Amino acid sequence: MKLIGRYDSPFVRRVGISLHLLGLPFEQLPLSVFSQATEVRKISPLGRVPVLVLPDGEVLVDSVAILDHLDEIAGPERRLIPAEGAARRQILRTVVMATGAADKAIVISYERRRPAQEQSSDWVDRCQIQIAAALGELEGEAWSGAHLAQAEITTATMLAYVRRVEPALLAPGTYPKLEKMAADCENHSAFLACPLPT
Ligand SMILES: N[C@@H](CCC(=O)N[C@@H](CS)C(=O)NCC(=O)O)C(=O)O
């Protein structure tokens, strides 16, 4: 399998970590959606990452579709999101909260790529409020610390990304449970195998 994208994307990183955790071998093609947009579009016309190219050449686009496939390959015992029922709904709720926060942090980082005079502080404020609301919800979750699955992977990768683009939203001590959970995750071999670019 080939994973297209760089680990500075929380969505690419959550896929890379999931592949490592499940022990599924893959090669990473760390293409940039900006400086290498043409090459990315040759693989996936949408020009977004992550993209996963399967051994038979089938192309999966979007981390949700990719992770769904990985869980299918992993099987019922190892899958990272439960297949059904209340446990699945609960984990999906957490994952959607975390991906929502990641989406908003990405919006802020793209806004900041625009010329300074064209940037909207109202728009950035709105995104910051949404991220803070999601972080507050996630802090209220029961993080066991013993189990590494998709809720932890997606939340920890989102936190690392928010810390990069909006560090003020994650002042030390603001979300102690999330900080502890994410620190444990970042020490796990699957996370260490997918480092954030410096
Ligand atoms: N919903 C998508 C979001 C992916 C996403 O936002 N990717 C960003 C990189 S972090 C991207 O490709 N941006 C380029 C663009 O949207 O043009 C997923 O879960 O994969």
Ligand as a Chemical Component Dictionary entry (heavy atoms), coordinates in Angstrom:
data_LIG
# 
_chem_comp.id                   LIG 
_chem_comp.type                 NON-POLYMER 
_chem_comp.pdbx_formal_charge   0 
_chem_comp.three_letter_code    LIG 
# 
loop_
_chem_comp_atom.comp_id 
_chem_comp_atom.atom_id 
_chem_comp_atom.alt_atom_id 
_chem_comp_atom.type_symbol 
_chem_comp_atom.charge 
_chem_comp_atom.model_Cartn_x 
_chem_comp_atom.model_Cartn_y 
_chem_comp_atom.model_Cartn_z 
_chem_comp_atom.pdbx_ordinal 
LIG N1  N1  N 0 -12.001 15.091 5.428  1  
LIG C1  C1  C 0 -10.666 14.923 4.922  2  
LIG C2  C2  C 0 -9.828  16.135 5.258  3  
LIG C3  C3  C 0 -8.444  16.061 4.625  4  
LIG C4  C4  C 0 -7.742  17.400 4.608  5  
LIG O1  O1  O 0 -8.223  18.409 5.134  6  
LIG N2  N2  N 0 -6.568  17.383 3.980  7  
LIG C5  C5  C 0 -5.809  18.592 3.792  8  
LIG C6  C6  C 0 -4.418  18.415 4.361  9  
LIG S1  S1  S 0 -4.523  18.382 6.121  10 
LIG C7  C7  C 0 -5.690  18.850 2.305  11 
LIG O2  O2  O 0 -5.576  17.943 1.526  12 
LIG N3  N3  N 0 -5.718  20.141 1.928  13 
LIG C8  C8  C 0 -5.596  20.590 0.579  14 
LIG C9  C9  C 0 -6.905  21.048 0.024  15 
LIG O3  O3  O 0 -7.955  20.875 0.681  16 
LIG O4  O4  O 0 -6.880  21.586 -1.072 17 
LIG C10 C10 C 0 -10.045 13.644 5.503  18 
LIG O5  O5  O 0 -10.520 13.196 6.557  19 
LIG O6  O6  O 0 -9.148  13.066 4.885  20 
# 
loop_
_chem_comp_bond.comp_id 
_chem_comp_bond.atom_id_1 
_chem_comp_bond.atom_id_2 
_chem_comp_bond.value_order 
_chem_comp_bond.pdbx_ordinal 
LIG N1  C1  SING 1  
LIG C1  C2  SING 2  
LIG C1  C10 SING 3  
LIG C2  C3  SING 4  
LIG C3  C4  SING 5  
LIG C4  O1  DOUB 6  
LIG C4  N2  SING 7  
LIG N2  C5  SING 8  
LIG C5  C6  SING 9  
LIG C5  C7  SING 10 
LIG C6  S1  SING 11 
LIG C7  O2  DOUB 12 
LIG C7  N3  SING 13 
LIG N3  C8  SING 14 
LIG C8  C9  SING 15 
LIG C9  O3  DOUB 16 
LIG C9  O4  SING 17 
LIG C10 O5  DOUB 18 
LIG C10 O6  SING 19 
# 
